[in-house]
């Protein structure tokens, strides 16, 4: 249970930053929505952490959280590289 807890807490942090980062890249920087989106970090982190306990196999949890983080950061990089960001 300690391994599952460490994996859930530590691997959900990059996934949270990736998800919130995608939203921040897509909203205009001049709006007043930046602070509320940044305040969503804790609820998103807790949701990912709690949902990782629902998956029965530990390997699927690790692969899922790493995939969310990788796809999120990849999407941020692609949006910035193509110039589609509003930042």
C-alpha positions in Angstrom: 0.0 0.0 0.0 2.9 2.3 0.6 4.2 1.8 -2.9 0.7 2.6 -4.4 0.5 5.7 -2.2 3.9 7.0 -3.3 3.1 6.3 -7.0 -0.3 7.9 -6.7 1.0 11.1 -5.1 4.3 11.5 -6.9 3.2 10.6 -10.4 0.0 12.6 -10.3 1.8 15.9 -9.8 3.4 16.0 -13.3 0.1 14.9 -14.8 -1.7 17.7 -12.9 0.8 20.3 -14.1 0.4 19.0 -17.7 -3.5 19.2 -17.6 -3.5 22.6 -16.0 -0.8 23.8 -18.3 -2.8 22.8 -21.4 -5.7 24.9 -20.2 -3.4 27.8 -19.4 -1.8 27.7 -22.8 -5.2 27.7 -24.5 -6.7 30.7 -22.6 -5.7 34.3 -23.5 -3.2 35.8 -21.1 -5.2 39.1 -20.8 -8.2 37.4 -19.2 -9.0 37.2 -15.5 -9.3 33.4 -15.8 -5.6 32.7 -15.1 -5.8 32.7 -11.3 -8.9 30.5 -11.1 -7.3 28.0 -13.5 -4.1 28.0 -11.3 -6.3 27.4 -8.2 -7.6 24.2 -9.9 -4.2 22.6 -9.4 -5.1 21.2 -6.0 -8.5 19.7 -6.9 -7.1 18.2 -10.1 -4.2 16.7 -8.1 -6.5 15.2 -5.5 -8.8 13.9 -8.2 -6.0 12.1 -10.1 -4.6 10.8 -6.8 -7.9 9.4 -5.7 -8.7 8.0 -9.2 -5.4 6.2 -9.2 -6.5 4.0 -6.3 -9.5 2.9 -8.4 -7.3 1.1 -10.9 -6.7 -2.4 -9.8 -3.2 -3.0 -11.2 -0.3 -0.8 -10.2 1.3 -1.0 -13.7 -1.8 0.4 -15.3 -1.8 3.3 -12.8 1.8 4.1 -13.5 1.3 3.9 -17.3 -1.8 6.0 -17.2 -0.3 8.8 -15.1 2.9 8.8 -17.2 0.8 8.9 -20.4 -1.3 11.8 -19.2 1.8 13.7 -18.3 3.6 12.9 -21.5 0.7 13.7 -23.7 -0.1 16.9 -21.8 3.5 18.2 -22.0 3.8 17.1 -25.6 0.6 18.9 -26.5 1.9 22.1 -24.8 5.1 21.9 -26.7 3.3 21.2 -30.0 1.0 24.2 -29.4 3.9 26.5 -28.6 5.9 25.2 -31.5 3.1 25.7 -34.1 2.3 29.2 -32.7 -1.3 28.2 -31.7 -0.9 29.4 -28.1 -2.4 32.6 -26.9 0.6 33.4 -24.7 
